[in-house]
Amino acid sequence: MVWQKAKTGKSPGYHNYTNEDMKRVNWCINKGIKIAVIPNKTKWQVEINLNKTIHLDSKTYEAKEATEKMYEYYKYYYNKLNTNNKG
């Protein structure tokens, strides 16, 4: 019998990300932009860390919506700030 620690906390679940999503996430993290999904009672909130200044999305979301919103924010900041991405 194997002993396992009881699971604690909660998870927003898994988001099927694309290669484009990962490109934007990597670019943002390298520029000091980090976005996370954090629990807020029974729902989830999106936390945006812009060069160590933390902002919270005022809305709360269900788990799947929150992870989708997180990737939307990564896309937003990538498109807004990446000068190499301008056509």
Order of alpha helices (4+ residues) and beta strands (2+ residues): alpha-beta-beta-beta-alpha
